[in-house]
Amino acid sequence: MAAPNLNEIHDFLVSLAYQAGDIITNALLDTNDTGSKKNSADLVTQYDRAVENMISSSLKNKYPDYVFHGEETYDPSHPLTDAPTFIVDPIDGTINFVHGFPHSCVSLGFAVGQVPTVGVVYNPSTKTLYSAIRGQGAFLNRETRLPLNHRISEPLSGLSNATISIEWGNERSGPNWQTKIRTFERLGQAKENGGAMVRAMRSLGSAALNICAVAAGTLDLYWEGGCWEWDVCAGWVILTEAGGMIVDGNPGSWKTTLDGRKYLAVRGAPQSGQKEIIEEFWGHVQGKLEY
């Protein structure tokens, strides 16, 4: 098999993202067409399925030798392998989409050897496109290099000066839920009570867009447990090409895997503040995420 043409794949994914955006923006959503996969916080619509079907059909037609790995057709008996693989979330932020909150996207990733290699994330509500090819930089709307200019020279100077993103997830009981809740409390608490006193925490409902915001520098960190490879693959490339890092969401592991389901993302910075702020964050994680 010939080596993948990454630039061609990137451009094709961009075209598919725009087609998916047309489906999403023209949706006539009927709440009767909304179902749940696990509970009321884990929704799926006919448009999630329609977008994934369009994308998978197009990719299988153009790249029949590559594996397709999509959220709506995920089969746990076929885990991620080293084969060249398209990793797709048709609508990341489905709850936002259902409620008309303009913070959802199509997330199109391509991995080789389980390494995120091409990423395209498109929010059709705001007409915002993030994209990257490994080794070629990350861009906003294909023109503006990431991170954004006003954040390039701004160092990371501790959690008390950071705006971070966290998500509640759809698992609302058990040990992972307790780890999240206790960690959120510790992050927000005043320092005199043992907390981090972070400047602000945001919960915007889309893992892919959270990571892209870290890549852009509008968020400093993003901590998550429970999401999947299709939530993070595309954003991962964009973030690392913008000078950022993704490590394990649990303390101590500087190398995490694409399908690890627990992540800590930190933006690029002109100095060596990434390691310090990651270690500071890990010091406030209350428990261990198990997925």
Secondary structure, DSSP 8 states (H G I E B T S, - for coil): -----HHHHHHHHHHHHHHHHHHHHT----GGG-EESSSTTSEE-HHHHHHHHHHHHHHHHH-TTSEEEESTT--TTS---SS-EEEEEEEE-HHHHHHT-S--EEEEEEEETTEEEEEEEEETTTTEEEEEETTS-EEETTTEESS-HHHHT-----GGG-EEEE---S--SSHHHHHHHHHHHHHHS-GGGT----SEEE--S-HHHHHHHHHHTSSSEEEEES--HHHHHHHHHHHHHTT-EEEESSTT-S---TT-SEEEEE---SSSHHHHHHHHHHTT--S----
